[in-house]
Amino acid sequence: MPYRFLQDLNEQQLAAVKATEGYVRVSAGAGTGKTRTLTYRYAYLLSGLGLSARSILCVTFTNKAARELKQRVTRICGDLANPFVCTFHGFCAEFLRQEIKAAGFPQNFSIFDVGDSKAVLRRIFEALKVNGRELSLKDAWEYIDGRKGDISYGYDFIHQDSELLLRRAQEGSSLLDSIFYYYCYQLRQQYALDFDDLITLTLIILHDYPEVRRRWQERLEYILVDEFQDIDALQYELVEILSEVHHNLFIVGDPDQTIYSFRGAKVQFFRDFAVKHPDARCFYLQHNYRSQEHILDLAYTIISNNPDPGRKKLISHLTLAPDDLAPVAMGALEEQDAFYRDLKKAVQGKTELPSAPPQFKVAKPAKKSALPVLMHVADHDTEGRFIADEIKEIKAVNPEASIAVLYRSRFVSGPIEKALIRAGIKYAVVSDVPFFMRAEIKDALSYLRIILNPDDNMAFVRVINNPRRGFGRSRQQRLFEYAENEHRSLFAALMAHIADSDLKPSAAVRDFVGTVLHLHDSARLGPLSEFERTLNAFGIEEKLKQGGEDEQLNNLNMLRDEIAQFEQQAGERTTMADFLQHAALFT
């Protein structure tokens, strides 16, 4: 085998990796080496066919998956590989940075995360004096999300000026319709895009500008898509358009693992792939390297009720050693077997789901990972006590054991924590605040955003009085009124009225305006240099030191490291706009 790294693959994985041409679908169950297959296929295209990484696009569903796959490809092919691996939103943001100017939209647009978008919506509610009992923010947000599932709104957004969007908002057919257009107007006014806009506007430009479409189609010779069972209609249309010239589309997925149907994902795109492309080759990865046979059997019993004539049963490559199980009474084993037989009949629809008494426990494995345990409990408090008892038993045998308790919703943690406290078990709840959503990180990023795009109102609101510059809520409210009446951004309105006696901006506010303008006009450095320059210009780090904010300073240093690593990986030509795009898509 000329490429030694391919020796790591089993026969099924190898066949999929080497099927380089045409349309290819890979059905990969859990634990069958899906990521490895994607990684090695990318590496094989680079090393085996001698292609440039810029001609191979791999799309994943999460930033974590993209980063992991990039690192794996780099380990195989070397640091110069620079694989083009990203999420759908990441690809579209990259595309728009290069091509949105064709539609007359500035390239230095801001990307609003969910927090920014909801802040815009709250401001609209305040301006329209919407009664929360009449319409909730949640309902309005869901309406906007639903409207953005239709690409047609994007034509109004990108091709029409903000004045027309404002008129549509004022003449809305309903309150929700008005709110939707006010939302679009606010983003258009600030040269900002939200996550939905990224894909929609990419499709519009690909549809409306044939020369742009052809350039990208010719550039991307091979396209790989992970988790294809979870793509929605717009994402599906995007990969179909991009693969129209070379017809080399490689998709990986598992229809039994679709989790985003509530967002519009359609598993049928995966199942009907060979119908859409009759010449497509289909591969199945059946060898599971993660779970033992009894776990796979239990899972297969449940998922076999899902309609999928092409499903293959997974084969475990893990076995139980005889000493993995502790001796148990024969009666307990018989009770366990009877319970699982009844459970199997229930999931097949033959009987009702069996109930188990609270004290019921299956055979106890000496190694806790050996057998799955299904426990029926009366309520969350009972569940908490059961978990605490289990942890105490494990700790009695192995005091150094590391134990994780996973739960789907935060409200479940209360009874569990209460039981752990009563049992005297020390624990820590891992923070669910993502790094880029921490207050001091969002503050620093907002300073960087407003330097790149002074019309970014969300960034402006976050930094204008942080630290305090004598520009509190009353002055900000007057500035909002100026901006809305004159159809300006907040920063533009502040510059226009900086001499007004009514606004009375302090010397610190005047300095802020001057610093933003100076940094904006001279922003030509790499991301790390721009970051250091911004910290120094506004005294951000120094103020945290004076306040003894050690944790915030540590997070700021972590941001510095993140920027340095990003710049190193992205190369010399990367800009602060590139990093801000990366940060926005990571939230």
Secondary structure, DSSP 8 states (H G I E B T S, - for coil): --SGGGGGS-HHHHHHHH--SS-EEEEE-TTS-HHHHHHHHHHHHHHTS---GGGEEEEESSHHHHHHHHHHHHHHH-TT---EEEEHHHHHHHHHHHHGGGGT--TT-EE--HHHHHHHHHHHHHHHT--TTTS-HHHHHHHHHHHTTSTHHHHHHHHS-HHHHHHHHHT-SSHHHHHHHHHHHHHHHTTEE-HHHHHHHHHHHHHH-HHHHHHHHHH--EEEESSGGG--HHHHHHHHHHTTTT--EEEEE-GGG---GGGT--THHHHTHHHHSTT-EEEEE-EESSS-HHHHHHHHHHHTTS--TT----EE-----GGGB----HHHHHHHHHHHHHHHHHHTTSS------TT-----BSSTTSS------SSHHHHHHHHHHHHHHHHHH-TT-------SSGGGHHHHHHHHHHTT--------S-GGGSHHHHHHHHHHHHHH-TT-HHHHHHHTTSS--S--HHHHHHHHHHHHHHT--HHHHHHHTTT-TTT---HHHHHHHHHHHHHHHT--S-HHHHHHHHHHHHTHHHHHHHTT-HHHHHHHHHHHHHHHHHHHHH-TT--HHHHHHHHHHT-
